[in-house]
């Protein structure tokens, strides 16, 4: 059984079967399948990488519970929205729409000293936020207090002209403890992969099944790029798009499009 798990940044941590179990429970994996996964992981070497652990779990789930296997791929799917941060901005804006926010991306706002390009402006219940999205291509890349200081500095200048605005920082990875402490002190709203407990990126996605199209296994990078260009960001967007338009932008044949749509319906529980 693994004793140590080596992260991509070289940091080692003690292997936790309970952590794996809780992740699979969140995906509503059957208890028998969870136990099978844990028993198979016991056959791994004493020291494994996070990639080896992920691949082992993904292979088992893909064989035993295909829907759970696809959903387990969510973290990787978020990274596939890159390499630029713009697709993540569009994705997060669409997620917020399902929570009652009106959103606009790439907005220019005047500050007291400069004009700033804002990733997202979001409004709900008479509150308006300027949202800075920090996208990283490596999951171990955390957002530290310097990121908060940069965002807060821009916000202060903008607030002098727009005093009604609030500050929000969103990321596809995590925040350091010092970044969280600073944000609490200066009332900066934070959203990351695992923070806050009741309103983190994973929870926001799974509550409404707001999975990005990049979670599909029947697509490649070229197709994903065409989807993003056409503002087809969520699986829900894909299913509401005319198949003739999908064929036009992707050059996929009818069988390939059918497979993609069927997979999307499977993930969303529409089959």
C-alpha positions, -999 to 999 in steps of 0.1 A, spaced: 0 0 0 13 35 -8 28 53 22 38 85 4 24 105 -25 47 128 -44 31 159 -58 41 175 -91 61 201 -72 81 175 -54 63 178 -20 55 145 -3 25 138 18 12 107 36 -12 87 15 -47 89 29 -73 63 19 -99 83 36 -92 113 13 -97 91 -17 -129 77 -2 -143 111 4 -135 122 -31 -153 92 -46 -183 97 -22 -187 132 -35 -190 117 -70 -217 93 -57 -196 63 -64 -212 30 -52 -197 18 -19 -187 -15 -35 -168 3 -62 -151 26 -36 -139 -5 -16 -127 -21 -48 -107 11 -57 -91 12 -22 -82 -25 -24 -66 -20 -58 -46 10 -46 -31 -12 -18 -12 -30 -46 7 2 -55 43 7 -45 52 24 -12 58 57 -30 37 69 -59 32 102 -77 -1 120 -78 -2 113 -115 2 75 -109 -25 76 -82 -49 96 -104 -44 73 -135 -50 42 -114 -82 56 -99 -94 69 -133 -88 36 -150 -108 17 -124 -137 42 -124 -137 42 -163 -142 4 -161 -166 2 -131 -185 35 -133 -180 54 -165 -199 85 -153 -179 87 -121 -148 82 -142 -156 112 -164 -165 134 -134 -133 124 -116 -115 140 -146 -130 174 -136 -97 189 -124 -79 180 -156 -109 193 -176 -105 227 -159 -68 228 -169 -78 219 -205 -96 252 -207 -61 268 -211 -34 276 -219 -46 312 -218 -69 324 -189 -96 337 -212 -116 304 -215 -116 301 -177 -130 336 -173 -158 327 -197 -164 294 -178 -166 311 -144 -189 338 -157 -213 311 -171 -211 292 -137 -221 324 -119 -251 329 -143 -267 297 -128 -264 313 -93 -283 344 -103 -255 367 -113 -256 389 -144 -221 388 -158 -201 406 -185 -165 396 -194 -136 418 -204 -149 452 -192 -129 484 -191 -134 505 -160 -120 539 -151 -100 542 -119 -88 574 -103 -54 569 -120 -57 544 -148 -82 525 -169 -83 488 -161 -95 457 -180 -117 436 -157 -121 399 -163 -157 398 -151 -182 423 -138 -210 404 -119 -241 418 -102 -268 402 -80 -292 414 -53 -280 450 -57 -244 441 -52 -218 445 -80 -184 428 -81 -153 432 -102 -138 397 -105 -102 389 -113 -96 354 -125 -62 338 -120 -57 307 -141 -28 284 -137 -17 254 -158 -2 236 -128 -24 226 -99 4 231 -74 6 268 -83 -10 285 -54 -21 322 -53 -2 339 -25 -8 372 -7 11 391 -35 -18 382 -59 -43 395 -34 -23 427 -30 -22 432 -68 -60 427 -71 -67 449 -41 -45 477 -54 -64 478 -87 -97 476 -68 -89 506 -45 -82 528 -75 -114 517 -93 -134 521 -61 -125 558 -60 -146 563 -91 -170 534 -85 -176 532 -47 -204 507 -50 -181 479 -63 -169 449 -44 -137 429 -49 -136 392 -59 -107 369 -68 -113 335 -84 -88 308 -94 -87 273 -108 -61 262 -81 -57 272 -45 -49 301 -22 -22 301 5 -33 307 41 -18 342 41 -38 351 10 -70 338 27 -61 358 59 -55 390 39 -88 385 19 -108 381 51 -92 412 66 -100 434 36 -133 418 26 -121 403 -7 -144 375 -19 -124 344 -28 -133 313 -49 -108 285 -55 -108 248 -61 -114 240 -24 -123 274 -8 -146 283 8 -160 251 21 -196 258 10 -189 279 -21 -158 265 -38 -153 259 -75 -160 221 -72 -192 227 -53 -204 255 -77 -199 231 -106 -214 200 -92 -245 216 -76 -258 224 -111 -237 199 -131 -219 228 -148 -193 207 -163 -170 222 -190 -170 207 -225 -133 198 -218 -145 170 -195 -156 150 -226 -133 120 -235 -145 119 -271 -130 153 -280 -95 166 -287 -78 199 -281 -87 212 -316 -124 206 -310 -123 222 -276 -107 253 -290 -135 256 -316 -161 252 -289 -146 280 -268 -145 303 -298 -182 296 -304 -190 302 -267 -198 266 -262 -182 263 -227 -205 241 -207 -220 207 -216 -254 224 -212 -243 248 -240 -233 219 -262 -267 202 -258 -285 235 -267 -265 240 -299 -277 229 -333 -258 199 -346 -254 215 -380 -235 243 -363 -213 219 -344 -205 201 -376 -196 234 -393 -172 247 -366 -155 213 -358 -156 195 -392 -167 164 -372 -188 137 -390 -223 127 -378 -211 97 -359 -185 117 -340 -210 144 -331 -235 118 -319 -208 102 -297 -200 136 -282 -237 144 -275 -244 110 -260 -214 114 -237 -226 148 -226 -261 135 -219 -245 106 -199 -225 129 -177 -256 152 -171 -278 122 -163 -301 127 -193 -299 92 -208 
